[in-house]
Structures are given as structure tokens and as C-alpha cells.
Amino acid sequence: MKKVRIFLVLMLIILCFYIAKNSDLNDNVMQVSAITIDAYNSDKKIAYLTFDDGPSKKVTPEILDILEKYDIKASFFVIGSKVEENPEILKREYEEGHFIGNHTYTHNNGKIYRSKQSFLEEVEETDKIIAEVLDIENFKCKIFRFPNGSVSKSYSYEKKLCFEYLEKIGYKYIDWNALNNDSIRKYTNEQLLKNLKDTVKNKKNIIVLMHDSGDVNKTYDVLEDSIKFLIDEGFEFHTLYDFL
């Protein structure tokens, strides 16, 4: 009996270690919210590469170069203030056929969820800036991504109210169901790729969360290997234009 107890204790310690080690990955893998589109019922394996928090001078052009090399179109959820700083990069994203999504003006949760008015201003100001840069009158992204995702615990009550606000202005919101965790903490390129592989496993249609801000990891360093892995797995690449 003593040996059995020791064995069970050891197994419990190992299990706790495993959970702790992987919690930052598991907690951030979300199912797609609000949008359930026919594209998700496709017989094909489809990958939607999405990049949040840009555009940035150091990272976004590198990502665009790699996407151009592989003739892949992706989706960029941009921050309005970053668009003001880097208008030419946004133009390049759009002109090269990538989808532009709305990711608020400030990415500052305290300001975004202060009131209904402040939330709508964050969305509308971002659309306005994009319209000016692209010279497209009354441009609307139509697809929104909440900073940190729609189902994260932070500001969960306020986000539920925002679902209705978005619907009234003709918007849908979307999360992700695969990621490399490039914004959580510093990883090696091998770890980033492993994170992606772990979250793609057994999925036919994936929306992959990545970032082009460069705040934590240089995502472009692992992007080519990520693309090659997804190609080898039989995925073809689409943009969120599918969902419009």
C-alpha cells in the first residue's frame, strides 16, 4: 500500500507540473465566437492566418515579404493608433490582398470598456483612420477582434454588452482556435512552432492567432516554418473575406 501511495503522489506531482507548464497555452486557445460560416463546414482543410496589434515598422513588412513569397493572403487586425503611425504599411497590406480587421484604436481595455460610447468610438475611429489611409469613403472592416479575445475573463461583463453594440452597427466578432502564443512570453522558435502544432492537432479548419507587433517574439522568424508545416498538413490558406 505504501508503494501505491508513493506512486500516486508522484503521478499527482507530474500531472500538476504538466498542467502548470501548459496552462498559458490552453487558456489562450479559444473557439471561434459569433461567426459560424459555411466556410467552416468545408470538406477542405482551411487555415486563416491572422495577425493582431500592428502595423509595426519592424515586424509587419517582414511578415508581408514571407506571405508574398508563398503567395498567401492573411488577415490583419489593426490598431487605429498604429495605423496612424504606419499608414504606408496598412496600404501595402490592403493592396496585396490581405483582409483588414478592426482591433480598436488604443487596445487599452480601461478606455475601451468605460462606456458604450467609448467602445463605439474605439471601433468607429479605427474605421475612419483606415478609410482615410486607403482613400475609401465610409470604409467598414465589418469584422472585429476583441483585445485578448471575446471570452477572456478580463472585462467579461462589459464584453457581453459590446456583442449587442457590434450587432447594431453591422459588425461580427471573431476569436481563434489555434495559436503559437507569441504574445504571452518569450519562446524559442522551436517552442512557438510546437505551440502551433499542439493547437492545430485534429482540426480541419483553423483560425491562427499571431501578432505583428514584435512586443514579445519576432513572429516572422518562425512564420516560414509554420507555413511549411500547415502546407504539409494539407491546409490551404484563405482570408476572412470568406466570412463576408
N, C-alpha and C positions, 0 to 999 in steps of 0.2 A: 504493500500500500504506500509505503514511504517513497519508493521509486516512482510510483504512478503520480503521487503528488508533485514530486520534483519535476517530472516530465511535463505535467500540466502547467506548472508555474513557468517553466522555460518557454513553453509554447505561447503562453499568455504574454510574456515579455516580448517575444519575437513578433507577435501579432500587433502589439501596441507600437513597437518600433516601426513596423511596416506602415501602419495607418498614419503615424506622425510624419513619416517620410513622404507619403504620397498625398497628404491632405490638401496641400496647396494646389495640387493638380486637380484632384477630384472635386474640390469645392468650386473650381472655376470652369468646369465643363457643364455647360447649360444646354438644355434642349431649346430648339428654336421656338420663339414665342410669337404669338399673334399672327404670323404669316404661315399658313398651311396652303401651299400652292400645288398645282398639278405637277410641277417640275419635281416635287419631292416624291411623286409616285412613279417616276420614270423607271423603265427597265434598265436604263444605263446607269453607270456609276458616275456621278457628277460631283465635282469639287468646286466650291465657291471660295476663292481666296479673298479674304477681307483684311484690310489694314486700317487701324484706328490711330487717331491722335496726331495726324500730320495736317498739312505737308511740312516737311522739315528739309533744310538745305543739305544736311549731311547724309540722311538716310534715304529719303524718298527717291531722289534721282538714281541711286544705286539699285533700288528695287525695280524702278521702271526700266532700267537697262536690262536687267535679268528677265523681266517679263517680256520685253521686246525680243530678246534673244530666242526665247522659247515660243514666241507668238501666242502668249497667254494674256487674256484680259482678266482683270481683277476688279475689286470694288474697294473704294477708299472712303471711309467715314471721317470727314474732315472737321476740324475745329475752326470756327469762324475767325478767331483772332490769329490763328496760324495761316489762314488763307490770306489775311491782310498782310502778313509778313512775307509770304512767299507766293504771290499771285501767279508768277510765271510757271511755277511747278504745278499748280492746280490746272492751268491752261494745258500743260503737257499731258496731265492725267486724262483730261476730257478729250483732247484732240486725238490721243492714241487709243480711244475707245473704251476706257475704263469707266465704271459706274461711280458716280459721286453721291455719297450719302451724308446725312446731317448728323453731327455728333456734338451739338450745342456750340455756343460761341465761346464760353470760358472753360468748360469742363470743371467748373467749380460747383460742387454739389450744394454747398451752403447758399450760393446765389441762385442756382438753377431751381431749387425746390422751395424757395422762400414764399412763393405765391403762384397762383395760376398765371398772373400777368408776367411774372419774372420768367416762368418756364416758357411761355409762348414767345416772349421777347428773345430768349436764347435761340429758339428754333427759327423764328422769322428773321432775326438779324443775320444769322448764318446764311439762310437762303438769299437774303438781299445782297450780301457780300459776294456770294458765288455768282449771282445774276450779273452783278457789275463787272466782275473779273472776266466772265465768259461772254459778256455782252449779249445776254439772253433775257429779254424782258419777262418779268414775272416767273422766273425760274423757281421750281419747287423740287427738292430732292425726292419727296414722297415716301422715302424710307428713312427711318430714324433708328439710331442705336443709342440706348442709354449709356452714359458713362458707368462703367463697372457692370453693365448688363441690367436687364429689367427685373431679374429675380434675385439679385443680390440683397443681402439683409439691410444694407445701408439705405436709409430713406425709403423703406419698402412701402409704407403707408402713402407717402407722397407720390410715389411712382404709380400706384394703383389709380390715384386721381388723374395722373397725367395720361393714362391709357385713354380715358374719355376725351381729354383735351385734344390728343392727337387725332382721334377718330373724327372730331368735329372739324378739323382743318384738312381732312383728306389724307392723313398720314397713317402708315403702318409702322410697326417697330419690329426689330429682329435681333436675335442674340446669336448664338453659335452652338455647335455640338462637337467641335474639335478645336484644339489649340496646341501651341508649343510652349505656352506660359512665359513668353518673352518679356512680359512687363512686371512679373511678380518679384523675381530676384535674379541675381547673376547666375547664368548657367553656361556650361561649355557648349560648343556647337553640337557635340555628340548627345548631350543631355536634352537640348532643345529638340533635336530630331527624334529622340526616344519619346519625349513627351507627345509629340505629334503622332508617332506610330501607335502609342498606347491609346490615344483618344480616337483614332480613326478605326481601330480594330472592330470588325464585324458591322461596319456601317456602309450603306450603299450610297447615300447622298450626304455630303458634309459641307458645312459652312465653317471654314477655318478662321479662327481669330488670331491675328498677328498685329504688330504695331510698326509704324514707320516714324516714330518719334525719336528712337535711339536713346531713350532715357535710361534704360537698364541694359539691354542687349542690342547688338548690331544685327538685326534680323536678316539683313542681306547676306551676312556671312554663311547662313545655313539655308538660305532660300533655294539655291540651286539643288542641293541635296534633297530638300523637301519636295521640290517639283519632280525630281527624278524618281523618288520613292512613290509618289502618287501616280505617276505615269506607269511605273512597273506594276502597281496595284490595279491598273486598268481604269483609272479615273480620266474623264475628260473635263475641261475647265470651262465654266460659264461665269457670267456676271449676274448681279442682282437685277439687271434689266429683265431677266426671265420673269421676275416677280411682278413686273408692271404690266 
